[in-house]
């Protein structure tokens, strides 16, 4: 074993011991510089060891937020590249989705949403709030906005109070125009008091928010929404490329 491999192995053992003795599940670790000072190694060594520990399931690393002691709970992989119901994507992963809470109300359209939907700011729109759980654990809070009317038709999103109807399915039946494309922008955030109340996590817990716009034929925006995801329950997966090669 070379000198570098020996040093990495020693740093690996010392960091695992440090995590086991001073931190609990869910705790955020100090930054790489502080860990390097404590272990008396370089930041590059700490970064490499943390990568190894992440691969072993000891820690989880969230870009822009930090490194946390892993709780050993299986994450449910959910593709965000599919224009299909979240309910079906969770079920396809072998888990049970439920709708723990849901509400439909009229609300003032936020400025960013108004631009997307092509309505004046603060004009009335439908607001749909839904809290999805995976195997009984709160996992994703979704808030969608959509117009009161579309192409001369009054929209009634009350069916979205049931898990049996998804936003994509509702829009296809209510407007006659299925969602052809969805644009999603991801942001790493820390839980505030509102997220704490809805998702049952501590303030400062790492989350991912995704702003989503659904488009129909001709690039017509059908809805604008934001969903907030517990990264300790769901793993958002992005797939790139063409169809998989057939099995041989």
Buried (B, 14 or more C-beta within 10 A) or exposed (E): EEEEEEBBEBBBEBBBEBBEEEBEEBEBBBEBEEBBEBBEBEBEBBEBBBEBBBEEEBBBBBEEBBBBBBEEEEBBBBBBEBEBBBBBBBEBBEBEBBBBEBEBEEBBBBEBBBEBBEBEEEEEBBBBBBBBBBBEBBBBBBBBBBBBEBEEEEBEBEBBBEBEBBBBBBBBEBBEBBBBEBEBEBEBBBBEEEBBEBBBBEEEBBBBBBBBBBBBEEEBBBBBBBBBBBBBBBBBBEEEEEEEEEEE
